[in-house]
Amino acid sequence: METSGLHIGLIGPLPPPSGGMANQTRQLAELLQQEGVAVTLIQTNAPYYPKWIEKLKGLRAIFRLIPYLVRIWVSAKNVQLFHVMANSGWSWHLYVTPVIWIAWLRRKPVVITYHGGEAEKFFNQSFFWIRPSLRRVTAILVPSGFLQGVFGKFGFEAAIVPNVINLGRFSMRDKGRAAKNDPHIIITRNLEPIYDIASALHAFSQIRSSIPTARLTIAGSGPERSALEHLVTSLGLNKNVRFTGRLDNEMLPTLYQEADVMINPSLVDNMPISILEALASGVPVVSTDVGGIPFLVTHEKNALLVPPARPEILAEAVLRVFDNPPLANHLIEEGIKLVQEYAWPNVREQLLMVYRQVLK
């Protein structure tokens, strides 16, 4: 598709914090601009102004929402279509629904890319309110077959356009590292209940019983940090577990280079970019098999998948990687092949085709 003259209104969160959807919004804006597309970037999590409003929880949403709506209305004059990064809960009601209705009033097509592993739960609770807006969306995109199935269950067709991973940021690690005597395990998820870092810590305790020199680095921030630090202490893991806090996008590739296995212990998930980042770095992945993850990776082909909240099975899977170098190398090689599907040259054509269809 010819991209010159194309003007997109791209709407979504931006880092900080560097969550999956925020990173996707920023990265997509940069990639489209490199293609010659004019991008009006509208941030859903813009800083509060004046700054002291941030302390007033009930009032601050209004101070963020009103300028946001004004910018949507004004930008509708110039953009050809709106592309919205969408999620469940209040994020949908506050930041997605208004865009859909403003665009309908201004006669502009709307494309949404829906993220989030809790979509079905959200739809079950709120679909009476969601359906009228969805009917006015020109195209619904999802990054996985898992979410495509959820939308289909509720009577809406969604096309799969994968998330994008910038392979230039990640490089292949040394394949022989998994046989080290002091293996390094990493977790790169936020410290929130749905990611079940506690189960990973119990699994690591069992791993350390077999490999006393094993190390675990947890890169992320969130409300569970204090409880998790107490759990580390109670398990006697203080010398082996490190909390880095949230790492910026420039530091994450270095962490992957230093890792031997990446654990994803989540209870709810869709298409975690962290799994793709690990695979792109040549790091074997052991993940729970929840939500969209089985649509992203295949058990014993490019990852090992285990049931959620089962620390003993998670520990066994990680030890399999360390004890079986041929298996580790197989996962690495197949993982490198898989991530090519999520590189921009492949995703570009799919996304631009959607733009072309909605602009007709």
N, C-alpha and C positions, 0 to 999 in steps of 0.2 A: 504493500500500500504506500502511495506517495504521502509523506509526512509533512512536507512543507505546506505551511498555511493552516495546519491543524492546531487547534487551541483547545486544551483540556483543562477543566477545573478539577483538580485532584484534591480530595478531601480526606483527612485522616489525622491520627496522632503523629507526633514527631518526637524523637529522643531530645532530652532525657525524659523518662527513663528509656533505655534501649530494649524495649520489648519487641516481640516478633512483628506485630502489626505496625508499630512505629518505624522499625527498620525497613519494613517493606514499603511503607509510604515514602520515606526519604529516598530509598534506593530506586523506586519506580520513577519518581520525579527526575532524578539525575539521569537515568537511562533514557527516558523519553526526551529530555532536553538534548541529550547527545545525538538523538535521532533527528533533531531539528523541530521537534514538537514544542509549541509554546505551552507552558504549564503555569497556570495560576494555582499556587499551592495554598490551601486553606487549612489551618491547623485546628484540630478539635480540642487539643490540650494546651492552647496558648497560655503564656504566663499571665497571671492575674495583674490587672492594673486598676487602681493603685495596688502596690504589693501587699499592703496591710490587709486588704480584703481577704487574702488567703486564709487568715485566721478565723474568719466568720463563716462557718460551714454552711449555714442555711442560706446566706446571702451571696456567697461568692459565685455560685452557679449562674446567677442572673448576670453578674458582671462579666462572666465569660461568654454566656449564651447570647446576649444582646449584640455585642460587636460581631460575633460569629454569624448571626442571622443577617445582619446588615451587609456583611461582606459577601455572603451567598447571593443576596438579592442584587447587589451592585454588579458582581462579577458575571451574573447571568446575562448581562447585556453583551458581553464580549466573548464568552466561551461558547464552543459549539456543543459540548456535552459535559456533564458532571460524572466523574468517576469517584465513588465513595467507598472507603474502607470501612466495613461494617462489622459490628460485633453484637453480642447478646446484652440483655439487661438495659439499664438506664442509658448506656452508650447509644443503643438503638433509638430509644424514645427521644433523647435530647439532641442527638447530633445527626441521625440518619433520617428519621421521619420528616423533620423540617425541610431538609434539602429536597427530598422527593416532592413535597407539596409546593415548595417555591419553584422548583424546576417545572412542575406541571402547570403552574400559573404563568410562568415565563416561556412555556412551550420549548423547553430544552430536554433532550433525552437524558436519562440517568442510567448509569451502569453501577451496580454495586458488586463488590467482592466481599463475600461473607466469610469471616474467620471465626474460630471458636468451637471447641469441642462440646459446649453445653447447648448447642442450638436446639436440639430436640426438646430438652427440658424447658427452655425458654419459650419455644413455640407452644408446647402443651399448656403452659401457664398463661400466655398472653396473645394467642393467635387471633383472638377476636379483634384486638387493637392493631395487630401487625398486618393482617390480610389487606385492609383497604390501601395501605401504603404500597405493599408489594405489587398490587394490581397496577400501579402506576409506574413501576420500574420497567425500563425498556429491556434491560438484560441483567440476569442474575449470574454472577460468576462465583465459583467455589474452587478452592485449591485441591480438593480431593473427592474421590468417589464416595467417601463416607458422607460428606455434607451434601453431595448431589442426591444421595439416597434419602436424606432427611427432608430436603425440599420436595422431592418427589412424593414422599409420604403425605405431605400437606398440600399436594396438588399444584406445585409450581416447578417448572422446568428450569434447571440450572446447568450451565456449561462449565466444564472443568478447564481452568487456566491455572497452571501450577504457580506457586510462589517462586520467586526468583532468588537464586543464590549467586553471588558474585564470586566466581571461582578464582578470580585474580587475587582475592584476599587470602586464599588458603593454598598451602602447598603440601605435597606428599611428605609424610614423616618417614623415618627409617623403619622399614618393615621388621627388622630384627629386634626392635626395642621390647616387644612383648615378652621376650624370654629373660628379661632382666631379673635380678634378685630382689629389687625394690620397686615393684610395679606401682605405677601412678594411675589412679582412677580419678575421673573428674565427673562433676555434675554441673551443668550450666542451665539451671532453671531457677525461677524466682522462688523465694522461701514462703510459699503459700500452701494451704492445706491440700489443694487439688493436686499438687506435685509430689506429695507424700515423701518428702526427704527423710522423714523418720524411718520408714521402712528401709530406705537405702542405708541408713546408719546402722540399723540392726543387721542388715546383710553384710556391711563392711566389717562389723564386729566378728562375724563368722569367717569372713575371708581372712582377716588378720590372725585367726586361730590357726589357719593353714600356712599363711605367709606373714610372719610377724613384722616384716619390714615394709609391708604394703602401706601406701599413702593415699589419702583422699582429699581432693580439693573441691570445695563447693563455691562456685562463682555465681552469686545472685544476692538479691536483697529482698526483704519482705517482712511481714508481721510475725513470722514463725521463728525468726532468728534466735531470740532469747530462749525459747523452749528447746530449740534444736541444740543450742550450746549447752544447756543443762543436760540434755540427753547424751551428748558427747562425753561430758564429765562423768555421768552415771555409768556409762559403758567403759570408762577407762581409756578413752581414745584421744585424749587431749594432744598427745605427742604425735599422733598420726593423722589428725584431721585439721584442715585449715579452711577458714572462712575468708574469702577475699573481699566480700561485698560485691556490688555490681561492677563488672568490668566494662570499659567502653569498647567500641568496635575495633579499635586499633590494638587493644591488648588481648582480645580473645584468640586470634590466630596463634599467638605465642603459647597460650595455655594449651591449645590443641596439640601443638608440636611437642609439648612436654608430656603428653598423656599416652597411656597404653590401652585404656578402655574408657568409654564414656557410658555412664548409666543414665537412663531416663526412667524414673520410677513413677510417673504420673498416674493418677486415677482417672483423669478426664483429659482428653487431648484430641487434636485434629491433625495438623501436619506440622509438627515442631521443626522449625528451621535449625534448631540446635543439632538435631540428628543429621541433617544434610551437611551442616558445617563440619561435624565430626567425620562423616564419610569422606567429604572432600579433602580432609586432612589426613586420610589414611588411618583413622582411629576406629577400631572395632566398636560396635554399639550393642549394648544389652538394654532392651527397653521392655516396658510392659506392653501388652497387646490390646490396649484400650482404644476406643473411638476410631479415629482415622489412621492410626499407626500401621495396622496390617495392610492398609491401602498404599502406604508409603514404602514400607520395606517388607521383605519376605523372610520368614523364619529359616535360619540356617543357609540362606543364600547370601544376603547382604547385611544381616543382623541376627541376633538371637532374641526371641520374644518370649516373655514369661507372663504369667497371670499377675494382676495387681495385688499389692498388699500381702505378698508371700516372700518375705525376706530370705527364707531358706532356699527357695528355688532361684531367686535372684543371685544369691551368693554362689550356688552351684554353677549357674550359667557363666558368671564372671570367671570362676576358677577353670571352667572348660576352656575359655579363651587362653588363659595363661598356660594351661597344661597341654594344649594341643596347637603347636605352631602352625601346622598345615591348615587347621580350621581358621586360625586368626588370619593367615595370609589369604585364604579364600574369601573371607568376609571383607577384607581390605580391598582386594581386586574387584570384587563385584560391587562394592560400595562406590568405588571410583567410577565404574561404568554407569551406575544408577544416577549419580548427581549430574551427569552430562545432560540429562533430560530437563534439568531445572536451570540450565544456563540461559542467559538472556537471548542468544541467537535462536534458541528453540521456542522460548516463551513469547518472544517478540512477535512472531508471525501469528500466533494464536490470538494475542491481545489486539493487534492491529486489525485482524479480521473482524473481531467483535466491534471495534470502533467503526469500521466501514459499514457493517450491517446496520448498526443503530443510526448512523447518519443518513442512511437511505430513507 
